[in-house]
Amino acid sequence: MEVSKTKSSFYRRLYVAWLIDSQTATSVPALMEATGMPRRTAQDTIAALADLDIACVFEQQPGARNHAGHYRIQDWGAIDRQWIGRHLQQLREVLGYP
């Protein structure tokens, strides 16, 4: 099944937001491990969540250096988090993620 770049980009953003919100992967290295995506793709995807009005914030660990910390979804905006949970398998299949 051929999937448009627009759809795969949208699904990637939804899936990354879900991984962060479910605390499955809350850092760039954890996202890379969970999905197999390159570092730059993971970073760009997190940055692009704002385009969907998903508020994702980085929380620095107290006293930590070099940006040690984790991401957290502060607000889903108009996105239905429960829909993502119900369609995780479809998202993984379309994206080719484990």
Sequence and secondary structure as in RCSB ss.txt:
>XXXX:A:sequence
MEVSKTKSSFYRRLYVAWLIDSQTATSVPALMEATGMPRRTAQDTIAALADLDIACVFEQQPGARNHAGHYRIQD
WGAIDRQWIGRHLQQLREVLGYP
>XXXX:A:secstr
    HHHHHHHHHHHHHHHHHTTS  SHHHHHHHH   HHHHHHHHHHGGGGT EEEEEE TT  TT EEEEEEE
 TT  HHHHHHTHHHHHHHHT  
